[in-house]
């Protein structure tokens, strides 16, 4: 038989094995050469496993893995370290100024925000954070109605009703269970999921839809931590399909909200404030015989709503759990928070706190900011190098590199005694570390601006922005033809910087929009504003 195979031109088994071994050795050698060429002088593993790299170590113990990367970057004195994950060269950035360079150069020919190393596969290329230029600016203007003082007042009331209901259930459960510690991570997650659903979607999700939504979201959360293998039955495939189903559900919510807003009903949730403006624009375009504006169809809006939910859900759950942990271990801080809350509100009053009352609780806000600094909910911000980029005089980031600026590491640089939980750094008028070290405060405000720390303050404290703008200035065109400019109130840290808002033609009917998100604030800050606002409310 072997003679017949050889006569027919087939290789014998030993020859095939030798050929395969040589091919694998060549592949291994080429991969090492390419890895070392990209790595250059950076610290990192001397050899990498073909294709997989260090993905197994990262999944097995992600905390240790990234601490090692940070240690390599710190001990080398370069502020950078390299690795290889699932066929992709990875650049870890610990240095604060180099992180700022990445955030300030989010554009098609430099860095692209990913949100997740395999985010485009999970939630599609049309995700809000993947947009650039005029399309991104246009979409940001459309999002602006979601963050007016009137809208945030609505969200605050919705949040409090959900939060108080959950806390009452927790207390009832503790009475039944008796003494002893209770894990809060899952209850906090459930509370945040219901808060997100209520704030964003209000009456448009039925009880059955909410239950299904929670199951789909669990599949998504499992998938983002799994191996990125998109095969039938894999966790990654289940997550991707769950995102499609969730986006479809959210698109239906957007469609129902449009119909409700077109009928002249009062906004009750975030999607209503958003659709109220979109309906006006679509109807105006139809009356003028023009096509509907971009980013206004139900499918796109469903995708954008998923972006909001993803941004607000897990980050605020993480921060809330850390808030509980740090307050429990710092009883003096807890006592001050309770005393401040008691001055403006009592749970026995039967009333909800107004946004004005929430804004009066400066120390509680300082605690929320310190929680986010001390334990950033988004520790890394994945970017992709769209083109080769000269990051330093001695290192150029190769095209296609997965770039990971560390928000966590920046939070422990510059600040006085950064390893200590100390809300007074953001409360004391003498210290004002939020201003002194504002470049270090990258948490929740990544991707696309050099004014990162200020973005957090402006996007999450919209009460600091004027509720009306001066007359329009010349020299710019906006969505409706003219761009107006306004300045921050003195309470906003970016008080010297102007902001572009919606145009003069719409000011008469939408004066609140001039209080909306400043264009200097980052795209990630936009979609995490509600999450951070919720942290302030939930710390109470």
RODO-2510 file (C-alpha; in nm, 4 decimals, decimal comma):
residues 540
     n   res          X          Y          Z
     1     x     0,0000     0,0000     0,0000
     2     x     0,2804     0,2394     0,0914
     3     x     0,4456     0,1630    -0,2449
     4     x     0,1218     0,2440    -0,4235
     5     x     0,0892     0,5770    -0,2354
     6     x     0,4457     0,6703    -0,3208
     7     x     0,3885     0,5701    -0,6815
     8     x     0,0780     0,7883    -0,6899
     9     x     0,2843     1,0844    -0,5660
    10     x     0,1750     1,0893    -0,2018
    11     x     0,4255     1,1540     0,0744
    12     x     0,4840     0,8902     0,3358
    13     x     0,3938     0,9650     0,6963
    14     x     0,7454     1,0452     0,8134
    15     x     0,7972     1,2922     0,5298
    16     x     0,4635     1,4596     0,6052
    17     x     0,5541     1,4915     0,9719
    18     x     0,8928     1,6414     0,8828
    19     x     0,7309     1,8872     0,6454
    20     x     0,4699     1,9901     0,9041
    21     x     0,7372     2,0292     1,1738
    22     x     0,9469     2,2502     0,9470
    23     x     0,6427     2,4630     0,8616
    24     x     0,5519     2,5101     1,2279
    25     x     0,9113     2,5958     1,3161
    26     x     0,9201     2,8541     1,0364
    27     x     0,5874     3,0004     1,1556
    28     x     0,7174     3,0157     1,5124
    29     x     1,0386     3,1858     1,3996
    30     x     0,8598     3,4403     1,1803
    31     x     0,6137     3,5237     1,4610
    32     x     0,8986     3,5788     1,7073
    33     x     1,0809     3,8036     1,4591
    34     x     0,7719     4,0145     1,3941
    35     x     0,6990     4,0354     1,7681
    36     x     1,0538     4,1502     1,8531
    37     x     1,0547     4,3980     1,5662
    38     x     0,7401     4,5615     1,7073
    39     x     0,8542     4,5270     2,0658
    40     x     1,1881     4,7024     2,0150
    41     x     1,3443     4,8132     2,3471
    42     x     1,0265     4,7609     2,5504
    43     x     1,0065     4,5122     2,8373
    44     x     0,7947     4,2053     2,7739
    45     x     0,8182     3,8270     2,7332
    46     x     1,1249     3,7224     2,5292
    47     x     0,9260     3,4496     2,3509
    48     x     0,5544     3,4236     2,2808
    49     x     0,3300     3,1247     2,2135
    50     x     0,2303     3,1318     1,8444
    51     x    -0,1047     3,3073     1,7913
    52     x    -0,2241     3,2674     2,1519
    53     x     0,0578     3,4603     2,3174
    54     x    -0,0231     3,5306     2,6836
    55     x    -0,4013     3,5041     2,6511
    56     x    -0,4242     3,2004     2,8830
    57     x    -0,2353     3,3772     3,1633
    58     x    -0,4511     3,6869     3,1205
    59     x    -0,7793     3,4959     3,1399
    60     x    -0,6623     3,2752     3,4272
    61     x    -0,5567     3,5666     3,6489
    62     x    -0,6217     3,9050     3,4830
    63     x    -0,5372     4,1082     3,7948
    64     x    -0,1924     3,9556     3,8310
    65     x    -0,1312     3,9742     3,4569
    66     x    -0,1872     4,3502     3,4372
    67     x     0,0009     4,4174     3,7604
    68     x     0,2998     4,2449     3,6019
    69     x     0,2650     4,4628     3,2919
    70     x     0,2509     4,7745     3,5098
    71     x     0,5540     4,6614     3,7097
    72     x     0,7508     4,6032     3,3894
    73     x     0,6642     4,9495     3,2623
    74     x     0,7509     5,1127     3,5958
    75     x     1,0762     4,9277     3,6622
    76     x     1,2069     4,9791     3,3086
    77     x     1,1626     5,3557     3,3435
    78     x     1,0034     5,3659     2,9970
    79     x     0,6404     5,3765     3,1083
    80     x     0,5555     5,1101     2,8474
    81     x     0,5539     4,7310     2,8229
    82     x     0,4712     4,4877     2,5443
    83     x     0,2987     4,1529     2,5039
    84     x     0,1124     3,9375     2,2521
    85     x    -0,2541     3,8327     2,2827
    86     x    -0,4558     3,6229     2,0353
    87     x    -0,2457     3,7135     1,7344
    88     x    -0,2260     4,0819     1,8268
    89     x     0,0747     4,2808     1,9435
    90     x    -0,0178     4,4657     2,2657
    91     x     0,1237     4,7883     2,4078
    92     x     0,0526     4,8620     2,7760
    93     x     0,0897     5,2291     2,8759
    94     x     0,1539     5,3260     3,2365
    95     x     0,3020     5,6718     3,1724
    96     x     0,0412     5,9453     3,2246
    97     x     0,1579     6,1788     2,9477
    98     x     0,1774     5,8970     2,6954
    99     x    -0,1794     5,8000     2,7882
   100     x    -0,2835     6,1589     2,7215
   101     x    -0,1202     6,1389     2,3798
   102     x    -0,3340     5,8401     2,2921
   103     x    -0,6555     5,9995     2,4192
   104     x    -0,5802     6,3246     2,2353
   105     x    -0,5205     6,1475     1,9031
   106     x    -0,8363     5,9470     1,8506
   107     x    -0,8895     5,9899     1,4778
   108     x    -0,8944     5,7697     1,1658
   109     x    -0,5213     5,8088     1,0980
   110     x    -0,4078     5,7518     1,4582
   111     x    -0,5897     5,5657     1,7375
   112     x    -0,9361     5,4089     1,7317
   113     x    -1,1317     5,3468     2,0525
   114     x    -1,2324     4,9826     2,0909
   115     x    -1,4080     4,9716     2,4299
   116     x    -1,3113     4,6034     2,4360
   117     x    -1,0245     4,4245     2,2557
   118     x    -1,2824     4,2406     2,0438
   119     x    -1,5575     4,5011     2,0728
   120     x    -1,6205     4,5413     1,7000
   121     x    -1,6988     4,1715     1,6730
   122     x    -1,9230     4,1808     1,9789
   123     x    -2,1353     4,4895     1,9196
   124     x    -2,0597     4,5852     1,5608
   125     x    -1,8646     4,8521     1,3771
   126     x    -2,1469     5,1071     1,4005
   127     x    -2,1069     5,1492     1,7746
   128     x    -2,1069     5,5079     1,8995
   129     x    -1,7440     5,5011     2,0137
   130     x    -1,6205     5,3974     1,6688
   131     x    -1,7449     5,7114     1,4955
   132     x    -1,5181     5,9986     1,3966
   133     x    -1,5240     6,3568     1,2733
   134     x    -1,8454     6,5272     1,1721
   135     x    -2,0539     6,2141     1,2161
   136     x    -1,9396     6,1872     1,5762
   137     x    -2,0009     6,5579     1,6396
   138     x    -2,3478     6,5318     1,4873
   139     x    -2,4326     6,2337     1,7028
   140     x    -2,2992     6,4060     2,0135
   141     x    -2,5329     6,6985     1,9475
   142     x    -2,8225     6,4563     1,9169
   143     x    -2,7311     6,3030     2,2512
   144     x    -2,7219     6,6444     2,4211
   145     x    -3,0934     6,6513     2,5200
   146     x    -3,0278     6,3526     2,7462
   147     x    -2,8101     6,5598     2,9795
   148     x    -2,9979     6,8818     3,0419
   149     x    -3,0776     6,9762     3,4035
   150     x    -3,4440     6,8946     3,3415
   151     x    -3,3574     6,5497     3,2074
   152     x    -3,1175     6,4752     3,4930
   153     x    -3,3863     6,5750     3,7431
   154     x    -3,6129     6,3133     3,5864
   155     x    -3,3407     6,0482     3,6097
   156     x    -3,2663     6,1336     3,9739
   157     x    -3,6276     6,0705     4,0721
   158     x    -3,6408     5,7420     3,8786
   159     x    -3,3159     5,6239     4,0323
   160     x    -3,4219     5,6999     4,3860
   161     x    -3,7478     5,5055     4,3555
   162     x    -3,5635     5,1978     4,2308
   163     x    -3,2792     5,2309     4,4826
   164     x    -3,5105     5,2759     4,7820
   165     x    -3,7209     4,9762     4,6779
   166     x    -3,4124     4,7558     4,6552
   167     x    -3,2724     4,8780     4,9869
   168     x    -3,6038     4,7967     5,1574
   169     x    -3,5854     4,4429     5,0128
   170     x    -3,2251     4,4098     5,1326
   171     x    -3,3301     4,5138     5,4838
   172     x    -3,6234     4,2712     5,4843
   173     x    -3,3899     3,9933     5,3700
   174     x    -3,1399     4,0740     5,6446
   175     x    -3,4135     4,0461     5,9065
   176     x    -3,5147     3,7027     5,7767
   177     x    -3,1548     3,5822     5,7351
   178     x    -3,0480     3,7055     6,0763
   179     x    -2,7017     3,8267     6,1697
   180     x    -2,4062     3,7761     5,9441
   181     x    -2,2444     3,9234     5,6376
   182     x    -2,4277     3,9325     5,3058
   183     x    -2,2668     3,9508     4,9641
   184     x    -2,3769     4,2685     4,7886
   185     x    -2,2215     4,2289     4,4438
   186     x    -2,5142     4,0471     4,2840
   187     x    -2,7828     4,2582     4,4591
   188     x    -2,5984     4,5738     4,3510
   189     x    -2,5778     4,4459     3,9966
   190     x    -2,9505     4,3650     3,9929
   191     x    -3,0321     4,7063     4,1341
   192     x    -2,8161     4,8783     3,8759
   193     x    -2,9662     4,6774     3,5917
   194     x    -3,3176     4,7774     3,6978
   195     x    -3,2025     5,1364     3,7451
   196     x    -3,0530     5,1390     3,3952
   197     x    -3,3654     4,9907     3,2430
   198     x    -3,5885     5,2378     3,4249
   199     x    -3,3793     5,5485     3,3572
   200     x    -3,3098     5,4686     2,9940
   201     x    -3,6272     5,2901     2,8859
   202     x    -3,8956     5,3814     3,1400
   203     x    -4,2341     5,2325     3,0467
   204     x    -4,1172     5,0615     2,7273
   205     x    -3,9929     4,7386     2,8873
   206     x    -4,2525     4,4979     3,0220
   207     x    -4,1785     4,2811     3,3256
   208     x    -4,1214     3,9833     3,0950
   209     x    -3,8910     4,1882     2,8740
   210     x    -3,6946     4,3033     3,1799
   211     x    -3,6423     3,9443     3,2920
   212     x    -3,5321     3,8407     2,9434
   213     x    -3,3111     4,1475     2,9256
   214     x    -3,1302     4,0403     3,2424
   215     x    -3,0660     3,6908     3,1044
   216     x    -2,9323     3,8275     2,7749
   217     x    -2,7094     4,0716     2,9584
   218     x    -2,5649     3,7864     3,1650
   219     x    -2,4735     3,6081     2,8413
   220     x    -2,3070     3,9244     2,7185
   221     x    -2,1073     3,9704     3,0397
   222     x    -1,9876     3,6102     3,0257
   223     x    -1,8841     3,6487     2,6636
   224     x    -1,6700     3,9571     2,7084
   225     x    -1,4479     3,7620     2,9500
   226     x    -1,4289     3,4505     2,7324
   227     x    -1,1883     3,3462     2,4595
   228     x    -1,2785     3,5371     2,1400
   229     x    -1,3724     3,2204     1,9510
   230     x    -1,6804     3,2912     1,7396
   231     x    -1,8009     2,9325     1,6928
   232     x    -2,1459     2,7801     1,7533
   233     x    -2,1994     2,7105     2,1214
   234     x    -1,9065     2,9236     2,2401
   235     x    -1,9565     3,1889     2,5085
   236     x    -1,8331     3,4543     2,2659
   237     x    -2,0901     3,3540     2,0006
   238     x    -2,3691     3,3507     2,2613
   239     x    -2,2633     3,6993     2,3723
   240     x    -2,2620     3,8336     2,0167
   241     x    -2,6081     3,6939     1,9467
   242     x    -2,7320     3,8307     2,2795
   243     x    -2,6140     4,1782     2,1773
   244     x    -2,8106     4,1479     1,8530
   245     x    -3,1262     4,0501     2,0423
   246     x    -3,0766     4,3251     2,3015
   247     x    -3,0234     4,5866     2,0309
   248     x    -3,3413     4,4673     1,8568
   249     x    -3,5374     4,5049     2,1814
   250     x    -3,3945     4,8522     2,2334
   251     x    -3,4802     4,9481     1,8750
   252     x    -3,8427     4,8563     1,9493
   253     x    -3,8290     5,0781     2,2576
   254     x    -3,6999     5,3662     2,0437
   255     x    -3,9818     5,3117     1,7940
   256     x    -4,2462     5,3179     2,0684
   257     x    -4,0913     5,6279     2,2235
   258     x    -4,0958     5,8078     1,8873
   259     x    -4,4674     5,7384     1,8545
   260     x    -4,5314     5,8580     2,2079
   261     x    -4,3281     6,1772     2,1653
   262     x    -4,4913     6,2479     1,8294
   263     x    -4,8247     6,2329     2,0108
   264     x    -4,7051     6,5123     2,2409
   265     x    -4,6598     6,3106     2,5577
   266     x    -4,4287     6,4249     2,8383
   267     x    -4,0805     6,2633     2,8502
   268     x    -4,0486     6,0039     3,1269
   269     x    -3,7019     5,8584     3,0638
   270     x    -3,3791     5,9064     2,8717
   271     x    -3,5032     5,7586     2,5449
   272     x    -3,8001     5,9989     2,5540
   273     x    -3,5769     6,3055     2,5833
   274     x    -3,3665     6,1732     2,2983
   275     x    -3,6597     6,0766     2,0727
   276     x    -3,8410     6,4050     2,1396
   277     x    -3,5661     6,5912     1,9557
   278     x    -3,5183     6,3259     1,6880
   279     x    -3,8899     6,3252     1,6034
   280     x    -3,8777     6,7015     1,5501
   281     x    -3,5771     6,6720     1,3198
   282     x    -3,7270     6,3840     1,1207
   283     x    -4,0599     6,5627     1,0805
   284     x    -3,8885     6,8853     0,9736
   285     x    -3,6843     6,6948     0,7156
   286     x    -3,9966     6,5208     0,5823
   287     x    -4,1830     6,8509     0,5572
   288     x    -3,8941     6,9951     0,3567
   289     x    -3,8902     6,6928     0,1260
   290     x    -3,5527     6,5770     0,2549
   291     x    -3,4422     6,2346     0,3811
   292     x    -3,4315     6,1678     0,7529
   293     x    -3,1100     6,2813     0,9246
   294     x    -2,8369     6,0264     0,9851
   295     x    -2,8408     5,8158     1,3024
   296     x    -3,2164     5,8452     1,3506
   297     x    -3,3499     5,5074     1,2335
   298     x    -3,4647     5,2570     1,4937
   299     x    -3,1842     5,0053     1,4346
   300     x    -2,9078     5,2622     1,4853
   301     x    -3,0794     5,4003     1,7933
   302     x    -3,1100     5,0498     1,9381
   303     x    -2,7343     5,0057     1,8983
   304     x    -2,6631     5,3421     2,0616
   305     x    -2,8942     5,2633     2,3532
   306     x    -2,7034     4,9424     2,4099
   307     x    -2,3849     5,1510     2,4261
   308     x    -2,5424     5,3604     2,7016
   309     x    -2,6547     5,0567     2,8976
   310     x    -2,3177     4,8859     2,8686
   311     x    -2,1373     5,2032     2,9791
   312     x    -2,3625     5,2670     3,2776
   313     x    -2,4226     4,9159     3,4085
   314     x    -2,1024     4,7422     3,5081
   315     x    -1,8981     5,0545     3,5811
   316     x    -2,1475     5,1848     3,8344
   317     x    -2,1942     4,8381     3,9869
   318     x    -1,8200     4,8157     4,0413
   319     x    -1,8011     5,1651     4,1905
   320     x    -2,1004     5,1094     4,4160
   321     x    -1,9535     4,7872     4,5564
   322     x    -1,6245     4,9635     4,6209
   323     x    -1,8129     5,2533     4,7802
   324     x    -1,9788     5,0129     5,0253
   325     x    -1,6458     4,8435     5,0984
   326     x    -1,4465     5,1626     5,1512
   327     x    -1,7159     5,3301     5,3615
   328     x    -1,7391     5,0212     5,5825
   329     x    -1,3617     5,0276     5,6354
   330     x    -1,3576     5,4061     5,6950
   331     x    -1,6281     5,4686     5,9582
   332     x    -1,5286     5,8338     5,9987
   333     x    -1,6028     5,8974     5,6300
   334     x    -1,9307     5,7070     5,6568
   335     x    -2,0344     5,9169     5,9561
   336     x    -1,9699     6,2397     5,7640
   337     x    -2,1709     6,1162     5,4639
   338     x    -2,4627     6,0177     5,6861
   339     x    -2,4544     6,3532     5,8658
   340     x    -2,4528     6,5445     5,5370
   341     x    -2,7422     6,3415     5,3965
   342     x    -2,9408     6,3898     5,7184
   343     x    -2,9118     6,7657     5,6792
   344     x    -3,1029     6,7655     5,3518
   345     x    -3,3156     6,4510     5,3506
   346     x    -3,4796     6,1888     5,5687
   347     x    -3,6040     5,8493     5,4460
   348     x    -3,9058     5,8928     5,6738
   349     x    -4,0082     6,2114     5,4917
   350     x    -4,1767     6,0206     5,2109
   351     x    -4,0198     6,2621     4,9624
   352     x    -3,7454     6,2227     4,7076
   353     x    -3,4305     6,4295     4,7017
   354     x    -3,4260     6,6968     4,4366
   355     x    -3,1233     6,7482     4,2145
   356     x    -3,0615     7,0766     4,3944
   357     x    -3,0384     6,8923     4,7265
   358     x    -2,8041     6,6344     4,5751
   359     x    -2,5810     6,9139     4,4489
   360     x    -2,5616     7,0610     4,8002
   361     x    -2,3962     6,7438     4,9332
   362     x    -2,0409     6,8388     4,8394
   363     x    -1,8695     6,5937     5,0710
   364     x    -2,0750     6,3019     4,9383
   365     x    -1,9782     6,4033     4,5861
   366     x    -1,6142     6,4104     4,6980
   367     x    -1,6546     6,0552     4,8306
   368     x    -1,7956     5,9443     4,4933
   369     x    -1,5032     6,1012     4,3089
   370     x    -1,2518     5,9423     4,5445
   371     x    -1,4127     5,5990     4,4990
   372     x    -1,3735     5,6365     4,1228
   373     x    -1,0101     5,7470     4,1628
   374     x    -0,9202     5,4866     4,4240
   375     x    -1,0792     5,1970     4,2357
   376     x    -1,1417     5,3038     3,8728
   377     x    -1,4271     5,1007     3,7210
   378     x    -1,2612     5,1126     3,3777
   379     x    -0,8996     5,0236     3,4466
   380     x    -0,7847     4,9988     3,0839
   381     x    -0,9134     5,1738     2,7704
   382     x    -0,8439     4,9611     2,4613
   383     x    -0,7431     5,1457     2,1427
   384     x    -0,6252     5,0216     1,8059
   385     x    -0,3489     5,1945     1,6108
   386     x    -0,5097     5,2666     1,2734
   387     x    -0,1720     5,3785     1,1388
   388     x     0,1833     5,3796     1,2721
   389     x     0,2119     5,6542     1,5341
   390     x     0,5283     5,8110     1,6775
   391     x     0,4546     5,8012     2,0479
   392     x     0,8006     5,9059     2,1670
   393     x     1,1279     6,0083     2,0070
   394     x     1,2485     5,6498     2,0368
   395     x     0,9329     5,4425     1,9836
   396     x     0,6716     5,4303     1,7068
   397     x     0,3536     5,2318     1,7696
   398     x     0,3137     4,9855     1,4793
   399     x    -0,0073     4,9864     1,2792
   400     x    -0,2592     4,7348     1,4136
   401     x    -0,1238     4,7419     1,7699
   402     x    -0,3707     4,6968     2,0541
   403     x    -0,2887     4,9978     2,2759
   404     x    -0,3972     4,9920     2,6410
   405     x    -0,3557     5,3161     2,8395
   406     x    -0,3990     5,2392     3,2093
   407     x    -0,6512     5,4607     3,3856
   408     x    -0,5839     5,2653     3,7045
   409     x    -0,2129     5,3473     3,7062
   410     x    -0,2777     5,7179     3,6429
   411     x    -0,4988     5,7304     3,9522
   412     x    -0,1988     5,6463     4,1717
   413     x     0,0386     5,8995     4,0237
   414     x     0,0721     6,2605     4,1374
   415     x    -0,1926     6,2615     4,4094
   416     x    -0,0819     6,3081     4,7703
   417     x    -0,0696     5,9675     4,9427
   418     x    -0,2433     5,8049     4,6451
   419     x    -0,2725     5,4636     4,8131
   420     x    -0,4962     5,6103     5,0832
   421     x    -0,8730     5,6508     5,0499
   422     x    -0,9098     6,0217     5,1271
   423     x    -1,2199     6,2079     4,9990
   424     x    -1,0878     6,5333     5,1458
   425     x    -0,8504     6,5584     4,8496
   426     x    -1,1586     6,6541     4,6446
   427     x    -1,3434     6,8391     4,9225
   428     x    -1,0864     7,0637     5,0863
   429     x    -1,0641     7,4101     4,9329
   430     x    -0,6988     7,4228     5,0347
   431     x    -0,6023     7,0955     4,8694
   432     x    -0,8200     7,0917     4,5533
   433     x    -0,6392     6,7886     4,4187
   434     x    -0,9060     6,7490     4,1527
   435     x    -0,7609     7,0661     4,0010
   436     x    -0,3942     7,0311     4,0980
   437     x    -0,3757     6,6761     3,9610
   438     x    -0,6587     6,6947     3,7113
   439     x    -0,4432     6,5390     3,4364
   440     x    -0,4104     6,2280     3,6522
   441     x    -0,7836     6,1909     3,7022
   442     x    -0,8674     5,9926     3,3880
   443     x    -1,1399     5,7691     3,5322
   444     x    -1,4590     5,7527     3,3255
   445     x    -1,3403     6,0245     3,0860
   446     x    -1,1243     5,8526     2,8287
   447     x    -1,0871     5,8576     2,4557
   448     x    -1,0661     6,1701     2,2571
   449     x    -0,9755     6,4827     2,4529
   450     x    -0,6891     6,6387     2,6406
   451     x    -0,9322     6,7867     2,8943
   452     x    -1,0141     6,4500     3,0437
   453     x    -1,0646     6,5248     3,4099
   454     x    -1,2642     6,8348     3,3287
   455     x    -1,4832     6,6266     3,1038
   456     x    -1,5955     6,4211     3,3992
   457     x    -1,6984     6,7263     3,5951
   458     x    -1,8789     6,8946     3,3055
   459     x    -2,0631     6,5941     3,1715
   460     x    -2,1737     6,4645     3,5078
   461     x    -2,2598     6,7942     3,6714
   462     x    -2,4651     6,9581     3,4036
   463     x    -2,6143     7,1840     3,6670
   464     x    -2,2910     7,3821     3,6403
   465     x    -2,3697     7,4875     3,2856
   466     x    -2,5770     7,7887     3,1953
   467     x    -2,9388     7,7191     3,1111
   468     x    -2,9276     7,9722     2,8291
   469     x    -2,6600     8,1019     2,5963
   470     x    -2,5773     8,4490     2,4734
   471     x    -2,6688     8,5419     2,1212
   472     x    -2,5076     8,3261     1,8538
   473     x    -2,1567     8,4052     1,7494
   474     x    -2,0329     8,3927     1,3960
   475     x    -1,7696     8,1670     1,2547
   476     x    -1,9241     7,8253     1,2864
   477     x    -2,2088     7,6150     1,1626
   478     x    -2,3934     7,3550     1,3606
   479     x    -2,6640     7,1036     1,2936
   480     x    -2,9193     7,3764     1,2316
   481     x    -2,6895     7,6214     1,0636
   482     x    -2,5434     7,8362     1,3424
   483     x    -2,3271     7,7448     1,6385
   484     x    -2,3709     7,9267     1,9670
   485     x    -2,1053     7,9467     2,2342
   486     x    -2,1501     7,9719     2,6060
   487     x    -1,9261     7,9652     2,9092
   488     x    -1,9376     7,7568     3,2217
   489     x    -2,0544     7,8835     3,5528
   490     x    -1,7721     7,9472     3,8029
   491     x    -1,8537     7,6149     3,9677
   492     x    -1,7388     7,4280     3,6580
   493     x    -1,3631     7,3633     3,6396
   494     x    -1,3607     7,4461     3,2697
   495     x    -1,4988     7,7935     3,3338
   496     x    -1,2529     7,9570     3,0989
   497     x    -1,3346     7,7301     2,8065
   498     x    -1,6227     7,7941     2,5675
   499     x    -1,8474     7,5138     2,4553
   500     x    -2,0377     7,4623     2,1346
   501     x    -2,4060     7,3932     2,1796
   502     x    -2,7046     7,3616     1,9517
   503     x    -2,7895     7,6397     1,7140
   504     x    -2,9810     7,9614     1,7511
   505     x    -3,2734     7,8460     1,5397
   506     x    -3,3605     7,5919     1,8044
   507     x    -3,2818     7,7983     2,1154
   508     x    -3,6322     7,9415     2,1388
   509     x    -3,7857     7,5995     2,1841
   510     x    -3,4865     7,4146     2,3305
   511     x    -3,3025     7,6638     2,5475
   512     x    -3,1978     7,3864     2,7830
   513     x    -2,9818     7,2301     2,5150
   514     x    -2,7304     7,5092     2,5611
   515     x    -2,6676     7,3487     2,8985
   516     x    -2,5733     7,0243     2,7309
   517     x    -2,2482     6,8408     2,6861
   518     x    -1,9514     7,0604     2,5887
   519     x    -1,7676     6,9496     2,2765
   520     x    -1,4387     6,9519     2,4653
   521     x    -1,5531     6,6580     2,6751
   522     x    -1,4737     6,3080     2,5598
   523     x    -1,6975     6,0586     2,3842
   524     x    -1,6554     5,8084     2,6677
   525     x    -1,7537     6,0842     2,9109
   526     x    -2,0776     6,1276     2,7193
   527     x    -2,1918     5,7703     2,7490
   528     x    -2,0800     5,7304     3,1104
   529     x    -2,2326     6,0522     3,2405
   530     x    -2,5471     5,8800     3,3632
   531     x    -2,3446     5,6033     3,5278
   532     x    -2,1320     5,8501     3,7228
   533     x    -2,4339     6,0591     3,8159
   534     x    -2,5904     5,7422     3,9531
   535     x    -2,2822     5,6700     4,1619
   536     x    -2,3275     6,0062     4,3338
   537     x    -2,6924     5,9272     4,4039
   538     x    -2,6295     5,5706     4,5173
   539     x    -2,3499     5,6601     4,7587
   540     x    -2,6198     5,8396     4,9533
***
